[in-house]
Structures are given as structure tokens and as C-alpha cells.
Amino acid sequence: MKRKYEYKTVNGILKGITITSTEHVKSDSWDKEWLDAIYIELLLNIDEQWKTARQLLKYMRPELRVTMTTAQIRQFLTYLKRKGLVEYQKINRTHSQYRRTQKIPKHMGRNG
């Protein structure tokens, strides 16, 4: 994440700071055509084996692991579940597991 600071001063007294930063894609913009690149590695980690959100985070590169939280991963997995791209199972009261679906839904570019 890059940040840019602008300081507003009047006669040498600090009156305000404007912070401009680049943020990651929020969940409301996932339905658009483009997706933030930090989710690509997460998509590649989802395979035919059942994994929890914490396990998916564990196998990511350390640089990405710092930028993403388990809550962000769960939110993204919920989005993929609604789209029919991942399967979901609850293993106990607090843990859920996800894996890639074996067939691609028709609305995802499949012919016929």
C-alpha cells in the first residue's frame, strides 16, 4: 500500500493532513470485470482438497499474508460460494472449509 501525505500549514502551524493511499478492491466491486491481483494467489490455492480460510492464508507468500486478513479471505470465499465457484462445508460450530467446485457454472462462460 502506498501513501502520500500533504500537510496544510498556516503561518507555520499545522492545520491539517491529507493522506492519499492506494487501497485494495472492496467486496462491493468484485462483481465488476476486474479483480485486485492480491486475490489471484488465493484463487490458485483453492483446489480439490478441503481447506479452511486460515489454511489458505497460511500457504500464501509472506508479503501477501501481511496485507490480507482472515476476515477478508472469508468475505471473498463467501462471494465465490454465491457465484458457485467453491463448495462449502461446516466442520464444526466455528470452522468452515472450502474447495473448488468440480464443474463450472453455465454463467461463467461455459457453452451449453
KAGINOR-V675301 format. One record per residue. N is the residue number from 1. PHI is phi in whole degrees, 0 to 359 (NA if undefined). Layout:
N;PHI + N;PHI
//
This chain:
1;NA + 2;258 + 3;234 + 4;233 + 5;250 + 6;235 + 7;258 + 8;254 + 9;236 + 10;230 + 11;54 + 12;82 + 13;257 + 14;291 + 15;252 + 16;182 + 17;230 + 18;253 + 19;248 + 20;249 + 21;224 + 22;271 + 23;248 + 24;279 + 25;296 + 26;273 + 27;296 + 28;287 + 29;257 + 30;292 + 31;284 + 32;281 + 33;289 + 34;255 + 35;228 + 36;299 + 37;294 + 38;293 + 39;274 + 40;296 + 41;295 + 42;297 + 43;298 + 44;289 + 45;284 + 46;279 + 47;229 + 48;281 + 49;269 + 50;289 + 51;221 + 52;277 + 53;298 + 54;294 + 55;293 + 56;297 + 57;292 + 58;297 + 59;272 + 60;274 + 61;297 + 62;303 + 63;296 + 64;281 + 65;299 + 66;289 + 67;277 + 68;251 + 69;255 + 70;297 + 71;296 + 72;296 + 73;294 + 74;299 + 75;297 + 76;293 + 77;295 + 78;297 + 79;298 + 80;295 + 81;295 + 82;298 + 83;282 + 84;84 + 85;265 + 86;230 + 87;263 + 88;226 + 89;217 + 90;263 + 91;270 + 92;201 + 93;295 + 94;245 + 95;243 + 96;232 + 97;236 + 98;227 + 99;207 + 100;290 + 101;287 + 102;277 + 103;237 + 104;272 + 105;298 + 106;299 + 107;288 + 108;263 + 109;99 + 110;279 + 111;273 + 112;76
//
